[in-house]
Amino acid sequence: MIFDRVICGVDASGESLEAVRQAARLLSGSGRLVLLGVIELDVAVHAGWAASTVVEQLRSEAESALERAHREIAHLRLAETRLVEGPAPARFQAEIEREKATLLCLGTHGHRRVAGLLLGSLTTTLLHDAACSVLIARPPRDPTVFPSAIVVGVDGSPQADTALSVALSLRERFGASVRTVVASGGKKLDLDAVRRARPEAEVLPGKPVDVLAAASADADLLLVGSHGHHGVLGLGSVSERVAHQARCSVLVVRQP
């Protein structure tokens, strides 16, 4: 899978800038990167009579964040900033469709999974529903060599095989190490079949989320495949839970 059409969410946070840097690293050599800022007008509505002032403040902050983010990737030829208005999840989905994006990059603001579900966070929503792969960026130990240590979870499924394929392509591109792990406590896991297909995989005791979250402590990028469940069926999925609990950046691989 080639990440040739990448969208990166931008706000005023430092986490957002980290996502921009990692988006630029994973972008293919001739790819296109769109830095996307969203003004959520619902915030202004709650301001009542001061709504117009709030809108202008939100616009000013969003424009400043986009300018700062664009300076991070000024070396890229095919890059642009885009500012849109409306509910953030819907606008991101629309831009993903418009660009036929292969990767969406977002920063993490440190919310754990429970907070994300209760607050309807953008990250949680797009992990479920984005029609492309999703990177949740966390600061690596050494940004200049990211990714340098990759962990990928396998379970014998075609989705996991796709994630492994992406991991191996990143190894070839960046010279990163790749550690393949399988959790022995996974549901409907044919461990013997996985061992035959992936003899290099480390079989570790425990449930997939726990095993992958622990393995992430020694990596700067963790890859998991997405089984394509959306909405209610997607709640509690391994990929979504790992993305919130891992200690490094997580790339949830989904076929566009």
Steps between C-alpha positions, in 0.01 A plus 500: 500500500639840398408806704481737208197708604526599863279726713624629833276667758641825635416700812698718738645212704851361506352156437366630172847609389635154577231353277606738222862391528412131490258552212782658301730206582251235390391685187626334183764686301258638241200513732268782598446626858201709606513675838140531612361741757134497604299781656217345698221756486305323776753646743406850390126431522533440873653846536163659421526872425880474483489231231649713223795593721557136590493397133766757416712383792467137393590592143804699611625216720444244225681709240795553734518126571497419129774754429717352774435147376580595140842627608573147624454356152614792285742263323215300347404597147146362503360633826220740579298633790121492507258659747138381509198560721256259659491190724853363505427127442275570203744748346792260536296225338408731213862600440614137514249422226591811302872417502453123476740499794706194585606628844359730766735629771386634836676603819403355834409731786554231758135395538458137593237288328224557758534878472491473122179298501325724750599824331454377145857601423606556143772236531264228618241582235747495213670184621161334453380669185783640286510336158880475501789410730533715813819602681475612862828684557697504824848652542775248415827476690691629196288689242787507250488123445126434537397226454797303630334220700172354374270249668221335301229276638396194298216251553471316170242738356533671161484837679799410717689378194439838335637676810808277489550579133495872580746445786742320270476776240582755771797287605628505145448874472637613837723214614279446803493180702174303485380283788201277425291388797192285549293488818415145600178615669336639188144401412455244220878473466643198318842522661644206308399657169655833599823325600516322165433819304712730718777294662685820588214624719546506877215326679428691819250403771203728556223683323587692180447849643716429805774331298519772237487785752789343692702444182452865405726607786806396297385641166424832337234364262243225555297361208169317524250401236141623504222245460271768360237514774326835529256659742381280786676191364830689508479600864763313696688376192861400552633764261304782667596395853866456410509843336394657830715288731829467313807695612617578146341610174240257365421441135164329448527357150180502296461439129374826341 
